[in-house]
Every structure is written in C-alpha cells, then in structure tokens.
Amino acid sequence: MKKFYAQFRQLSWLTKACICISLCLLIFSLSQDAFYIDRQENPKAYSDSSILFFLGWMSFLGGGLIPFIIWLANPLYFLTIIYTVQQQKLALLLSITPIILASVFIMLPSILTSESGATSEITGRGLGFYLWFSAFIVFFFEVLMGQVQKARK
C-alpha cells in the first residue's frame, strides 16, 4: 500500500484532480436514482444507485447475465485507477470498457426486476446513471490525455 501511495504522489496534479473528480462523481451518483421502471402499482418506481452498485453483482445469481456484465463496469473502473496510478499502458484500454458497458445499458429497453425472471420496461435514466456514466468519461479523458502526453515525451 505504501508503494501505491508513493506512486500516487508522483502523479501530476491534473491526474490527481481528475481521479478525485471522477471518484466524487461516482460517490455522488450513489445517492441518486439510477433508472425508472414502469410499474402499475407504483408509477414512479425507481432503482437506487447504491443498491445497484453494492449488490448488482448478485443479478447473475437471479439469471441476469446482461445486468451483471454491465455491473462489471464498476470493478473495471477501479482497476483502471490502479493501473493509471501504476502508469501501465493497459489503463487506456481498461478505461474505455466501463464506458462501453454503460452505453449498453442506455440501449436496454427493459431490465430484469425480480428473481422470478420478470422484467420491467425502463422508462428513464436518473441522475445517478448520468453521474455514474460521467465519472467513467472524465476518467477516460484523463487517461487518454496522460497517454498522449507520455507518447510525446
């Protein structure tokens, strides 16, 4: 951990700032609604971002392969941060993957909403989704700019 912290301290102030901004966006997204679904009994039904973030991996256990794959954007995002701090080239490839996975979610018309296999139509994306997505985009551009600067030197 000391080595990782020492590597973090050696990063440029811009890289540190982008990491912090990106993490703040992600953390703030956890307090917002992720998306809205249509339910006859509750027309304003939504899914909480923090529950999806911490328990989304369990969708695989209920038969939701696509939601699980989309949830993998979260650990890949943190892995990208680690690779960026360690200044590995793989960080650029990994930083685009969460954006692609989040983009797949934008295209989904419905989502698995119960263990019985029932699905609900997605009626809209909430602020939590857009903040989550923007955290990935901010970090991707930081990694991209870092790689471009590194290539110029």
C-alpha positions, 0 to 999 in steps of 0.5 A, a space after each residue: 500500500 505504501 508503494 501505491 501511495 508513493 506512486 500516487 504522489 508522483 502523479 501530476 496534479 491534473 491526474 490527481 484532480 481528475 481521479 478525485 473528480 471522477 471518484 466524487 462523481 461516482 460517490 455522488 451518483 450513489 445517492 441518486 436514482 439510477 433508472 425508472 421502471 414502469 410499474 402499475 402499482 407504483 408509477 414512479 418506481 425507481 432503482 437506487 444507485 447504491 443498491 445497484 452498485 453494492 449488490 448488482 453483482 448478485 443479478 447473475 445469481 437471479 439469471 441476469 447475465 446482461 445486468 451483471 456484465 454491465 455491473 462489471 463496469 464498476 470493478 473495471 473502473 477501479 482497476 483502471 485507477 490502479 493501473 493509471 496510478 501504476 502508469 501501465 499502458 493497459 489503463 487506456 484500454 481498461 478505461 474505455 470498457 466501463 464506458 462501453 458497458 454503460 452505453 449498453 445499458 442506455 440501449 436496454 429497453 427493459 431490465 430484469 426486476 425480480 428473481 422470478 425472471 420478470 422484467 420491467 420496461 425502463 422508462 428513464 435514466 436518473 441522475 445517478 446513471 448520468 453521474 455514474 456514466 460521467 465519472 467513467 468519461 472524465 476518467 477516460 479523458 484523463 487517461 487518454 490525455 496522460 497517454 498522449 502526453 507520455 507518447 510525446 515525451 
